[in-house]
Amino acid sequence: MFRHSRYFPHAAETPSFSPSFPPSPRPQTGHKSESQPCRAPRPGRRLPTAAMGPCPAPVLVLALFLQLGAVVNGECPPLHPNTGTGMDWGIPGRGPGTNWGIPRAVLGSAGGFVSAAPGGGDTAGGPAVLCPPTHSASLPPAAAQPRGRILGGYEARPHLRPYMASLQLDGQHVCGGFLIAEQWVLSAAHCTEGTNGKLFQVLLGAHSLTEPEPHKRLYRVRAQIAHPGSNIHNNRDDLLLLQLEEKAELNAHVKVLPFQREDRDVEADTLCEAAGWGTVTHSGRRPDKLQQVERPVISRELCNHRTRHDQTITEKMMCTDSRKKDTCKGDSGGPLVCNGVAEGVVTAGSRVCGNYKKPAIYTRIAPYATWIDGVMASAAGDKAGDEAGDEAAR
């Protein structure tokens, strides 16, 4: 951490320095104003670079260091464990004689900067070191966000998850889902927000959303039924059932995924899988091909800690660790698969992806097995009644 005894009288003294950028021109106001030169270094100390003009105000210099992070001997500040960006305070001084690099230029909106390299670096003819941006509040908001994707995930092997579904509007992927019966797909209720009542179409048998594939087919939806307890204000009862217009054609690339019916918690540290076509960066870029990630389950007690979700996780929810690997926007509605069985449905709406303090939230399926069975049975009864009525009319 940068410290200077003039402004922090109880801090250890560090070498003097001068900036490596020229002074800003001052407007002429009719009277002469002269700049004051920097103070000479104390005996036995050396500057990391030659002075190139008058010193800026000390407060400005301190602000630059606090924003960009000090660099020591050509090394960049340590990376933040969650965001992957440079930490604001830089690396602590390493005793007398430490040669501090001077931030020279903010590089674009990302906020990277050039530091001195070993042996004098950029200010003494050596190579420059490009450091990552800090997460200072003065930088653009995007710089403070984790570099999300199905974070830390990778492309799934084609068609090894034949139950996966893409819920689409106007040909665009909106949410994930999965086939739980020949004519039924399970997803998340919050996926319907902002759709103005339009029915989804469901793409089955896909690995790529755009490339031709032998068993890929888009199905129309007859009905979509959100759980009656779901709402836009929280993640409770966040389930959606979609009835296809016709039964899906089952084959090697289109299969039903069994879901958990026994109402018990998955043990902490169980490694589970999630997959989807959700965003792979916080700028909103989405993949064309299915991505997957493996994450361990964490206890409800830990997930409900005041520094995590602060007692908002109910008995009908579960969480997985989200440190650097996570689901993200567009993965909602997809399954959390543990030991080959769907245990949960991706939920959590606006949660920041990849932040370990905000673990991924899933709606547990087992507590809703009776509701799922009831909706499917009711629809089957209605269809049987309609067919009987048509037969009698003939």
Protein Blocks (a to p, Z undefined) as FASTA:
>chain_A
ZZdfklmmmbccddddddfbdcdddddehiacdddddddddehiacfbdcfbdcddfklm
mmmmmmnopaeehiacdddfklopacfklpadebehiacdddfbdghjnopacdddehhi
jmnopacddddddfbfkbcfklmpccdddehiacddehilmmbccddeehiafbdcddfb
fkbccddfklmgonlopacdddehiabfkbccfkbccdddfbdcddfkbcfkbmehiacd
dddfbdcdddfklccddddfbdcdddehiacddddjbdfbfnopacfbdcddddddddfk
lmmpmklnnopacfkbccddfehiacdehigoiacdeehiafbdcehilacehiaklccd
dddfklmmmmmmmmmmmmmmmmmmmmmmmmmmZZ
